[in-house]
Structures are given as structure tokens and as C-alpha cells.
Amino acid sequence: MNTRGFNTQFGAGLSNLFGGLFSDASAPYKKATNEYEDYLNRAQQPQNPFFNAGKQALPQYQDWLKKMQNPSGFINNLMGQYQESPSAHFQQQQGIRAAQNLGSASGLTGSTPLQMQAQQNAQNISSGDMNQWLQNVLGINTQYGAGQQGLVNQGQSAANILSQLLSNAGGDLAGLAYGREQGKQQNQGNIISGLMGLFGL
């Protein structure tokens, strides 16, 4: 090999060696990976509260559905918690006083028809109060179930979005990882090629 050819080969080898030692062909992929992971974290944040809320609501919603499997047992359990309202108690007291006053004025105090009428009025007031209480409780219970179902649905929707986001990201990140590995191999190849050029191999 003549001197000129050797110098050319030596120069090329030196260039490849420095290129392999001081440049990093995988650096752009590293930077892209970091930026992509940062984007992925930020993209997940808006969905996380909905996903977590749905996750927390799911066991409560399932428990609510379980209670609804036995409607009569559910109603009986509710009725065991019923307490007469102050308004109904007041109306009953007023009805008793009115019956007593009527009995005194008409001379029918203690008569069977008057007592029966007073008892019927009291029962009507109690029944109406109980029915109103039950309707209110059932309405609240229905709203509760609908609320839990809404949270579960929102959580499922957020989970679908997150799954799609992660699925798409998986392919992209795999491509970046492949590029980084190729860059590392290119660096190693440049170093080996540079050393061989320096020694005229």
C-alpha cells in the first residue's frame, strides 16, 4: 500500500474511531423516548381520576345489585328502620284531641263509633307517613344505584381510553427501543472499523 493510500485509510479509520467514541447514534432515540414517555404520562393524567373513581365504585355497585336480588327482603329491612315523623305524630295528636272535643260536645265520649273513627284516622295518618317515607327512601336508593353505575361506566370508558393509549404507545416505544439498539451497534461498529483502519486492517 502506498503512503497516500495509507494516509487515506488512516484518516478514515481515525474519523470512524472518533465518531464511535464521541458521537452517539442512539442519542436521538433516547431523547425521543424520554419525550414520548413524558407525553404518555401527561396523556394518562386526565383519565386517571375517572378510572380510579370507577374502580372504587365497582364493589359498592356490585353490593347494591346483590341487595336488589331479594326485593321483599330489601323492603322488609327498610321498614325495620322506619320511624314516625314528627309531622305525623303531631297530626295524630291533633286528631285525638279533635275526637275528644267532639265527644265532649256531643255527649259521645267513649262511644265505640267515635273511638273507631279516631283509630282509623290515626291509622290513615301513620300509613300515609310510612308510605311517604318509603317512597323517599326508595327514590334515594335508586339515585344511589344510578350514581354508582355512572361512576362505573365512566371508569370503564377511561379504562378503554387508557388501554388504547398504552397499546399505541407500546408499538411506538418498541420502535424507539429498536432504534436505540441499532444506534449502539452503529457506535460499536464505528469503533471497530476505526481501529481496523488505524492499523491498516
BELHU-V425423 format. One record per residue. N is the residue number from 0. SS is DSSP state (helix for helix, strand for strand, loop for the rest). PHI is phi in degrees with one decimal (999 if undefined). Layout:
BEGIN
n=<N | N>
ss=<SS | SS>
phi=<PHI | PHI>
END
This chain:
BEGIN
n=<0 | 1 | 2 | 3 | 4 | 5 | 6 | 7 | 8 | 9 | 10 | 11 | 12 | 13 | 14 | 15 | 16 | 17 | 18 | 19 | 20 | 21 | 22 | 23 | 24 | 25 | 26 | 27 | 28 | 29 | 30 | 31 | 32 | 33 | 34 | 35 | 36 | 37 | 38 | 39 | 40 | 41 | 42 | 43 | 44 | 45 | 46 | 47 | 48 | 49 | 50 | 51 | 52 | 53 | 54 | 55 | 56 | 57 | 58 | 59 | 60 | 61 | 62 | 63 | 64 | 65 | 66 | 67 | 68 | 69 | 70 | 71 | 72 | 73 | 74 | 75 | 76 | 77 | 78 | 79 | 80 | 81 | 82 | 83 | 84 | 85 | 86 | 87 | 88 | 89 | 90 | 91 | 92 | 93 | 94 | 95 | 96 | 97 | 98 | 99 | 100 | 101 | 102 | 103 | 104 | 105 | 106 | 107 | 108 | 109 | 110 | 111 | 112 | 113 | 114 | 115 | 116 | 117 | 118 | 119 | 120 | 121 | 122 | 123 | 124 | 125 | 126 | 127 | 128 | 129 | 130 | 131 | 132 | 133 | 134 | 135 | 136 | 137 | 138 | 139 | 140 | 141 | 142 | 143 | 144 | 145 | 146 | 147 | 148 | 149 | 150 | 151 | 152 | 153 | 154 | 155 | 156 | 157 | 158 | 159 | 160 | 161 | 162 | 163 | 164 | 165 | 166 | 167 | 168 | 169 | 170 | 171 | 172 | 173 | 174 | 175 | 176 | 177 | 178 | 179 | 180 | 181 | 182 | 183 | 184 | 185 | 186 | 187 | 188 | 189 | 190 | 191 | 192 | 193 | 194 | 195 | 196 | 197 | 198 | 199 | 200>
ss=<loop | loop | helix | helix | helix | helix | helix | helix | helix | helix | helix | helix | helix | helix | helix | helix | helix | helix | helix | helix | helix | helix | loop | loop | loop | loop | helix | helix | helix | helix | helix | helix | helix | helix | helix | helix | helix | helix | helix | helix | helix | helix | helix | helix | helix | helix | helix | helix | helix | helix | helix | helix | helix | helix | helix | helix | helix | helix | helix | helix | helix | helix | helix | helix | helix | helix | helix | helix | loop | loop | helix | helix | helix | helix | helix | helix | helix | helix | helix | loop | loop | loop | loop | loop | loop | helix | helix | helix | helix | helix | helix | helix | helix | helix | helix | helix | helix | helix | helix | helix | helix | helix | helix | helix | helix | helix | loop | loop | loop | loop | loop | helix | helix | helix | helix | helix | helix | helix | helix | helix | helix | helix | helix | helix | helix | helix | helix | helix | helix | helix | helix | helix | helix | helix | helix | helix | helix | helix | helix | helix | helix | helix | helix | helix | helix | helix | helix | helix | helix | helix | helix | helix | helix | helix | helix | helix | helix | helix | helix | helix | helix | helix | helix | helix | helix | helix | helix | helix | helix | helix | helix | helix | helix | helix | helix | helix | helix | helix | helix | helix | helix | helix | helix | helix | helix | helix | helix | helix | helix | helix | helix | helix | helix | helix | helix | helix | helix | helix | loop | loop | loop>
phi=<999 | -74.7 | -63.9 | -64.0 | -65.3 | -65.8 | -61.3 | -65.1 | -66.7 | -63.8 | -64.8 | -66.3 | -64.2 | -64.0 | -63.0 | -65.4 | -63.8 | -64.0 | -62.9 | -73.0 | -81.8 | -111.4 | -116.1 | -129.7 | -67.0 | -90.7 | -57.6 | -60.8 | -70.9 | -61.7 | -63.4 | -64.1 | -63.7 | -61.3 | -66.8 | -67.5 | -65.4 | -63.9 | -62.1 | -63.2 | -62.4 | -68.8 | -69.5 | -78.2 | -56.2 | -63.7 | -87.8 | -58.9 | -60.6 | -70.0 | -62.8 | -66.1 | -63.3 | -64.8 | -63.7 | -72.5 | -77.9 | -57.7 | -64.4 | -67.7 | -66.5 | -64.1 | -64.4 | -62.3 | -61.7 | -61.9 | -65.9 | -76.4 | -68.7 | -123.9 | -58.8 | -66.0 | -63.9 | -64.3 | -64.4 | -60.8 | -64.5 | -64.0 | -63.8 | -67.3 | -99.8 | -69.4 | -133.1 | -60.7 | -76.5 | -57.0 | -64.1 | -65.8 | -61.6 | -63.9 | -63.1 | -65.1 | -62.5 | -64.8 | -64.7 | -64.7 | -63.6 | -63.5 | -66.4 | -64.6 | -63.2 | -63.9 | -63.3 | -65.8 | -69.8 | -102.1 | 75.7 | -107.5 | -56.3 | 84.7 | -72.3 | -61.3 | -58.4 | -68.4 | -64.1 | -63.3 | -65.2 | -64.8 | -65.7 | -64.0 | -61.4 | -63.7 | -66.2 | -62.9 | -63.7 | -63.8 | -64.3 | -64.4 | -65.4 | -64.0 | -64.0 | -64.5 | -61.9 | -64.5 | -62.0 | -64.3 | -65.1 | -64.2 | -63.8 | -64.3 | -62.4 | -64.5 | -63.3 | -61.5 | -60.9 | -65.4 | -64.7 | -65.0 | -64.0 | -61.5 | -64.9 | -62.7 | -64.0 | -63.9 | -63.2 | -65.5 | -62.5 | -64.5 | -63.4 | -64.2 | -64.5 | -63.8 | -62.7 | -65.7 | -62.2 | -68.8 | -63.6 | -64.7 | -65.7 | -57.6 | -65.9 | -66.7 | -67.1 | -63.9 | -63.9 | -66.4 | -63.7 | -63.9 | -64.4 | -63.5 | -64.7 | -62.0 | -63.0 | -62.8 | -65.7 | -65.4 | -60.3 | -63.3 | -63.3 | -65.2 | -64.3 | -63.5 | -62.9 | -65.3 | -64.5 | -64.9 | -66.8 | -65.4 | -95.8 | 70.7 | -94.8>
END
